[in-house]
């Protein structure tokens, strides 16, 4: 710890952000880091706590505590405070293969678990991480990593999202020949089409993918492994197959009027927008001059609001089933759990600026889609209230509160509910009760491993990266055994 008074001497300094008025004019990233000197001071706010909860990486009460990657946060905070940026990068890269992603899109559970956050403002851990990796690129420290020794074994990874990339990265270093199969036209999975450019510039993703290719990983795009024959061919050609296909089944709202035109899944809306930016250099203005209703309250709904604003939506409303959150932690959400408090993220800030009001409408349940001539014109929604039943708070519908809300574009952003069902038959694998792929599917016939959201369900990018690392360890453990032992296992 370079400065035992750092958390007192230095105030928390955030990223420098463009005002909503400027940033809604384009799809570029709108934040930049403070000066290098200021970022070093921010590192000095870290106290190298005796028990650094920021790096615990556990789930308690369905909330995260600290970083799932178990980043060596106090160590690299101290190193940047001392101006030792290369050493800080070396420590960061021991645990996180892609800080350029997490430094941009992670909600930073590490900061909620920072000891400074108990009675003040946490250390800018996420921004420090981003500063370290961007400085490493600037100083040309990022090089392709070639394995010291090849193992003459091949692994196929199906899916190129954060878990698949993490698994590929680790297996390549371990000496395996790794090929990634992606059904889309570009690698990146969620990172390429599920997250808008404002949060993750696609040139940043390309920079990472280029480095992975130079490291020896082969990417095969437009390759949909959608039949038993294709799966069998992979099983014959590769020593192991890793399914990193994500939790790609979006939750639907199967109520009256669902077949009306103008209702679409949020991920499809975001994908169309990004593809249009790639192919035409401009957005496909699906939301232009429309009253947009977003159903759902997660990060994807925020991204939808941001994109709809840029596309020129007439108005934006967001339905949430939950009540408005408290500005501070409640007793049932103590430190060091991830803070469940009221926040206004970037897309909502922009909607408030453009339309002069907060788009969030709380405790709303959509009951029916209303339309005319096959096109949606709005919804009937009912108010909810919290009631205590058997010691648990549940939502109860308020009869007589039904109201019509005008909307000619409705985006379903309610999350995902597991893997695609056709994977069961294609790969002859088992699913659990949550429609996720069961972890242990390795046998002499299909050689299947699984990682990321396909195994654990919908999660954060940082959890997917960690699960990809663990999967690589499992693959290496099995394939490194001699044939006699392996035969006994399978």
C-alpha positions, 0 to 999 in steps of 0.5 A: 500500500503506497499511501495509507491515507489514499482513501482520505487524500484522494476523492473518487474521480469518474470517467469523463463522459459526453453529455447526452445531447452530444452522445446521442448523435452517434454510436461511438463510445462516449467515455474517456479515462482521466489523465494518467496521473489522476488514474494513478491517484485513483489506484492510491485510494485502495487500502490493500484490505486485510480481507479484500472482499473486492476479489472474493468472487462468490454468490450469496443470497443470489447476489455477487460478492466481489470479482468472479475472476478473483482479480488481484485488485489490491496488487495492481491498484498499488502498482499503478499508484506507484506508476508501475503500469507494465507490472500492473498489466502483468498482474491483471493478465494473470486472472483476466484474459479480456480486461478490455471487455470487463473494463467497459461492460462489467457492472463492477460487483467488485466496487460494491464489495469494496471496503471503502463503499461501506461509508463512502465511495468505492475505489474506481476498480473498473476504470483502473482495470480499463486504464491498465489494459489500454495503457498496455495496448498503447505501450505495445505490451500486448503480444500474441501468446504462443504455447511453449509446447504443443500437445497434438490434440484438437479442441472444437469450441462452438460459440464465440462469446466471452466464455468461448473466447476465454476457453479458447484463450486458455486452451491455446496457451496450454498447447491445444489446437483450437478451432472456434465455430460461430454460426454468425457472420462475425465472431464475438457472440454477445459481444458483437451483436448483443452489446451496442457500440456505445458500450463496446466499440467493435474495433476493440473487439476486433483488436482482441480477435486479431490477437487471438488469431495471431496466437494460433486460434482458428475462427470459422464463421458462418458455421452453424453446427445444426445437425447430428451429422455435423456434430458427429463430424466434429467428434471424429475430427476433434478430441473434445468439443466445448459447447459455448452456445449461450443462454440464447432462448429469449423469454417470451410474453405469450399473451393475447395479441403476441402474433401482431407485427411490431413486437420483437425480442430486444436481442433481435432489435440490437442485432439488426441495428449493429448489422446495419451499422456494419453493412450500411454504415448507418443504423436501421431506424426501426424505432424512428417516429414510433412510440416504443415500449420496452418490457423488462428492466435489465441491462439489455433494456437500457441498451434498447432505450439508448438505441431507440433514442438514436434511431429517433423514437417518438417516445420511450416507456419501460415497464418494470414489474418491480417497485422503484428501488431505494436510493441506499441499501436496505437491511436485506441487502447489506455490504458486501453484496452487490448493491440493489439500489436505484440507478439511472444508466446511460440509455435512461439518462439519454431518454430523460434528456430527449423526452423530458421524463423518466421512461420507467413505469414501475409495478406494471404487468402487461396483460394484452397486446392491442392491434389493428390490421395485424399491427400492434398499437399498444398494450393493456397493463395492470398495476401490481403491488407487493403483499406478504404471503407465507413470509415472502413478498410477492406481486399481486395484481390490482383489479380494476387498474387496467390501462391502455398504453400506446405503442407501435414498437414493443421490445421484449427485454425480459432476459433468457431462459436457457439453451436452444432445445435442438442441442439436445438431439444434435449432441445427444446431451442432457439439460437440467430443470432450468433448461441449461446444459448439464455439466458432465456430458463427456463420453467416448461418443460425444466428447462434450464439455460446456461453459458459460451461459449454456451451463450456468444460465444468463449471467454477466460477461465476467462470469462467462469469462471465468466459466470459460477458464474453468472449462479449459481446465476441465478439458486439459485435465481429461485430455492430459490423462493417459489412455488407460485412465481415460478409458476407465473414466469414459 
